[in-house]
Amino acid sequence: MLILLPPSEGKTPAAKGPSIDWEALSFPDLNTSRARVLEALGTVSAHEDALALLGVGASLRDDVERNTRLHSEPAAPAHQVYSGVLYDALGYNSLTPTQRRKAAESILVISALWGAIGFGDHVPAYRLSMGTALPDVGRLASYWKPQLAAALAKRSEGELLVDCRSSTYAAAWTPPADQTVTVNVFTETKGKRTVVSHFAKHTRGELARHLLTRRGKAPATPAQLLKAASEVWTSELVEGTARKTHALNIILAG
């Protein structure tokens, strides 16, 4: 089983420590592509119109300025750098050592800057969204799509892929539909079902935690994933097609 997560928009910078060790990152074949994005990001972030070019507000000026020195910024494990609703719900710090090893083995974060990294990979905090277009790189989802298809093909072979990404990050890699389950979250009140947006991050984080902490073997099929999710939530599985992934729908009370 592989759990696909988006990064958080907000990041927690490491207070101290060594800078990034490129060769220690998962999928080192992506390093040339990562370096190209990093250089373009540094150039844009040093521009007088950097905030507008990156589509962020004035409150994030310090984050954007940090983008200009990522080569020398302290790096920390991805599970520490990424913060926010989903990662709070996953609660890495309260996992047991065994559960943390399981997280390191089974979680991949799809990133605008790094392409794809493991949960324990050490990276600096940065500010960049997959929806951004950078000079000489273009729209990042389009840039990463062919490269991630090649880099992740072997790692994902034979695995059940639990896709907890937002649509922005899902655009960067389209895994094989027959082995992928997209996680959707709805509320239901008096029989009326409504798509959950922001709070879906929390539920997806809770699902990731449940899959890491529950006893027994990890789900290996969509049906087994449904069974695992149904231990906690009202859930249903929508079967996929040759081109469309399966969907796990988690139904929350309204």
Secondary structure as a PSIPRED ss2 file (coil, helix, strand):
# PSIPRED VFORMAT (PSIPRED V4.0)

   1 M C   1.000  0.000  0.000
   2 L E   0.000  0.000  1.000
   3 I E   0.000  0.000  1.000
   4 L E   0.000  0.000  1.000
   5 L E   0.000  0.000  1.000
   6 P C   1.000  0.000  0.000
   7 P C   1.000  0.000  0.000
   8 S C   1.000  0.000  0.000
   9 E C   1.000  0.000  0.000
  10 G C   1.000  0.000  0.000
  11 K E   0.000  0.000  1.000
  12 T C   1.000  0.000  0.000
  13 P C   1.000  0.000  0.000
  14 A C   1.000  0.000  0.000
  15 A C   1.000  0.000  0.000
  16 K C   1.000  0.000  0.000
  17 G C   1.000  0.000  0.000
  18 P C   1.000  0.000  0.000
  19 S C   1.000  0.000  0.000
  20 I C   1.000  0.000  0.000
  21 D C   1.000  0.000  0.000
  22 W H   0.000  1.000  0.000
  23 E H   0.000  1.000  0.000
  24 A H   0.000  1.000  0.000
  25 L C   1.000  0.000  0.000
  26 S C   1.000  0.000  0.000
  27 F C   1.000  0.000  0.000
  28 P H   0.000  1.000  0.000
  29 D H   0.000  1.000  0.000
  30 L H   0.000  1.000  0.000
  31 N H   0.000  1.000  0.000
  32 T H   0.000  1.000  0.000
  33 S H   0.000  1.000  0.000
  34 R H   0.000  1.000  0.000
  35 A H   0.000  1.000  0.000
  36 R H   0.000  1.000  0.000
  37 V H   0.000  1.000  0.000
  38 L H   0.000  1.000  0.000
  39 E H   0.000  1.000  0.000
  40 A H   0.000  1.000  0.000
  41 L H   0.000  1.000  0.000
  42 G H   0.000  1.000  0.000
  43 T H   0.000  1.000  0.000
  44 V H   0.000  1.000  0.000
  45 S H   0.000  1.000  0.000
  46 A C   1.000  0.000  0.000
  47 H C   1.000  0.000  0.000
  48 E C   1.000  0.000  0.000
  49 D C   1.000  0.000  0.000
  50 A H   0.000  1.000  0.000
  51 L H   0.000  1.000  0.000
  52 A H   0.000  1.000  0.000
  53 L H   0.000  1.000  0.000
  54 L H   0.000  1.000  0.000
  55 G C   1.000  0.000  0.000
  56 V C   1.000  0.000  0.000
  57 G C   1.000  0.000  0.000
  58 A H   0.000  1.000  0.000
  59 S H   0.000  1.000  0.000
  60 L H   0.000  1.000  0.000
  61 R H   0.000  1.000  0.000
  62 D H   0.000  1.000  0.000
  63 D H   0.000  1.000  0.000
  64 V H   0.000  1.000  0.000
  65 E H   0.000  1.000  0.000
  66 R H   0.000  1.000  0.000
  67 N H   0.000  1.000  0.000
  68 T H   0.000  1.000  0.000
  69 R H   0.000  1.000  0.000
  70 L C   1.000  0.000  0.000
  71 H C   1.000  0.000  0.000
  72 S C   1.000  0.000  0.000
  73 E C   1.000  0.000  0.000
  74 P C   1.000  0.000  0.000
  75 A C   1.000  0.000  0.000
  76 A E   0.000  0.000  1.000
  77 P E   0.000  0.000  1.000
  78 A H   0.000  1.000  0.000
  79 H H   0.000  1.000  0.000
  80 Q H   0.000  1.000  0.000
  81 V H   0.000  1.000  0.000
  82 Y E   0.000  0.000  1.000
  83 S C   1.000  0.000  0.000
  84 G C   1.000  0.000  0.000
  85 V H   0.000  1.000  0.000
  86 L H   0.000  1.000  0.000
  87 Y H   0.000  1.000  0.000
  88 D H   0.000  1.000  0.000
  89 A H   0.000  1.000  0.000
  90 L H   0.000  1.000  0.000
  91 G C   1.000  0.000  0.000
  92 Y H   0.000  1.000  0.000
  93 N H   0.000  1.000  0.000
  94 S H   0.000  1.000  0.000
  95 L C   1.000  0.000  0.000
  96 T C   1.000  0.000  0.000
  97 P H   0.000  1.000  0.000
  98 T H   0.000  1.000  0.000
  99 Q H   0.000  1.000  0.000
 100 R H   0.000  1.000  0.000
 101 R H   0.000  1.000  0.000
 102 K H   0.000  1.000  0.000
 103 A H   0.000  1.000  0.000
 104 A H   0.000  1.000  0.000
 105 E H   0.000  1.000  0.000
 106 S H   0.000  1.000  0.000
 107 I E   0.000  0.000  1.000
 108 L E   0.000  0.000  1.000
 109 V E   0.000  0.000  1.000
 110 I E   0.000  0.000  1.000
 111 S E   0.000  0.000  1.000
 112 A C   1.000  0.000  0.000
 113 L C   1.000  0.000  0.000
 114 W C   1.000  0.000  0.000
 115 G E   0.000  0.000  1.000
 116 A E   0.000  0.000  1.000
 117 I E   0.000  0.000  1.000
 118 G E   0.000  0.000  1.000
 119 F C   1.000  0.000  0.000
 120 G C   1.000  0.000  0.000
 121 D C   1.000  0.000  0.000
 122 H E   0.000  0.000  1.000
 123 V E   0.000  0.000  1.000
 124 P C   1.000  0.000  0.000
 125 A C   1.000  0.000  0.000
 126 Y C   1.000  0.000  0.000
 127 R C   1.000  0.000  0.000
 128 L C   1.000  0.000  0.000
 129 S C   1.000  0.000  0.000
 130 M C   1.000  0.000  0.000
 131 G C   1.000  0.000  0.000
 132 T C   1.000  0.000  0.000
 133 A E   0.000  0.000  1.000
 134 L E   0.000  0.000  1.000
 135 P C   1.000  0.000  0.000
 136 D C   1.000  0.000  0.000
 137 V C   1.000  0.000  0.000
 138 G E   0.000  0.000  1.000
 139 R E   0.000  0.000  1.000
 140 L H   0.000  1.000  0.000
 141 A H   0.000  1.000  0.000
 142 S H   0.000  1.000  0.000
 143 Y H   0.000  1.000  0.000
 144 W H   0.000  1.000  0.000
 145 K H   0.000  1.000  0.000
 146 P H   0.000  1.000  0.000
 147 Q H   0.000  1.000  0.000
 148 L H   0.000  1.000  0.000
 149 A H   0.000  1.000  0.000
 150 A H   0.000  1.000  0.000
 151 A H   0.000  1.000  0.000
 152 L H   0.000  1.000  0.000
 153 A H   0.000  1.000  0.000
 154 K H   0.000  1.000  0.000
 155 R H   0.000  1.000  0.000
 156 S H   0.000  1.000  0.000
 157 E C   1.000  0.000  0.000
 158 G C   1.000  0.000  0.000
 159 E C   1.000  0.000  0.000
 160 L C   1.000  0.000  0.000
 161 L E   0.000  0.000  1.000
 162 V E   0.000  0.000  1.000
 163 D E   0.000  0.000  1.000
 164 C C   1.000  0.000  0.000
 165 R C   1.000  0.000  0.000
 166 S C   1.000  0.000  0.000
 167 S H   0.000  1.000  0.000
 168 T H   0.000  1.000  0.000
 169 Y H   0.000  1.000  0.000
 170 A H   0.000  1.000  0.000
 171 A C   1.000  0.000  0.000
 172 A C   1.000  0.000  0.000
 173 W C   1.000  0.000  0.000
 174 T C   1.000  0.000  0.000
 175 P C   1.000  0.000  0.000
 176 P C   1.000  0.000  0.000
 177 A H   0.000  1.000  0.000
 178 D H   0.000  1.000  0.000
 179 Q H   0.000  1.000  0.000
 180 T E   0.000  0.000  1.000
 181 V E   0.000  0.000  1.000
 182 T E   0.000  0.000  1.000
 183 V E   0.000  0.000  1.000
 184 N E   0.000  0.000  1.000
 185 V E   0.000  0.000  1.000
 186 F E   0.000  0.000  1.000
 187 T E   0.000  0.000  1.000
 188 E E   0.000  0.000  1.000
 189 T E   0.000  0.000  1.000
 190 K C   1.000  0.000  0.000
 191 G C   1.000  0.000  0.000
 192 K E   0.000  0.000  1.000
 193 R E   0.000  0.000  1.000
 194 T E   0.000  0.000  1.000
 195 V E   0.000  0.000  1.000
 196 V C   1.000  0.000  0.000
 197 S C   1.000  0.000  0.000
 198 H H   0.000  1.000  0.000
 199 F H   0.000  1.000  0.000
 200 A H   0.000  1.000  0.000
 201 K H   0.000  1.000  0.000
 202 H H   0.000  1.000  0.000
 203 T H   0.000  1.000  0.000
 204 R H   0.000  1.000  0.000
 205 G H   0.000  1.000  0.000
 206 E H   0.000  1.000  0.000
 207 L H   0.000  1.000  0.000
 208 A H   0.000  1.000  0.000
 209 R H   0.000  1.000  0.000
 210 H H   0.000  1.000  0.000
 211 L H   0.000  1.000  0.000
 212 L H   0.000  1.000  0.000
 213 T H   0.000  1.000  0.000
 214 R C   1.000  0.000  0.000
 215 R C   1.000  0.000  0.000
 216 G C   1.000  0.000  0.000
 217 K C   1.000  0.000  0.000
 218 A C   1.000  0.000  0.000
 219 P C   1.000  0.000  0.000
 220 A C   1.000  0.000  0.000
 221 T C   1.000  0.000  0.000
 222 P H   0.000  1.000  0.000
 223 A H   0.000  1.000  0.000
 224 Q H   0.000  1.000  0.000
 225 L H   0.000  1.000  0.000
 226 L H   0.000  1.000  0.000
 227 K H   0.000  1.000  0.000
 228 A H   0.000  1.000  0.000
 229 A H   0.000  1.000  0.000
 230 S C   1.000  0.000  0.000
 231 E C   1.000  0.000  0.000
 232 V C   1.000  0.000  0.000
 233 W C   1.000  0.000  0.000
 234 T E   0.000  0.000  1.000
 235 S E   0.000  0.000  1.000
 236 E E   0.000  0.000  1.000
 237 L E   0.000  0.000  1.000
 238 V E   0.000  0.000  1.000
 239 E C   1.000  0.000  0.000
 240 G C   1.000  0.000  0.000
 241 T C   1.000  0.000  0.000
 242 A C   1.000  0.000  0.000
 243 R C   1.000  0.000  0.000
 244 K C   1.000  0.000  0.000
 245 T C   1.000  0.000  0.000
 246 H E   0.000  0.000  1.000
 247 A E   0.000  0.000  1.000
 248 L E   0.000  0.000  1.000
 249 N E   0.000  0.000  1.000
 250 I E   0.000  0.000  1.000
 251 I E   0.000  0.000  1.000
 252 L E   0.000  0.000  1.000
 253 A E   0.000  0.000  1.000
 254 G C   1.000  0.000  0.000
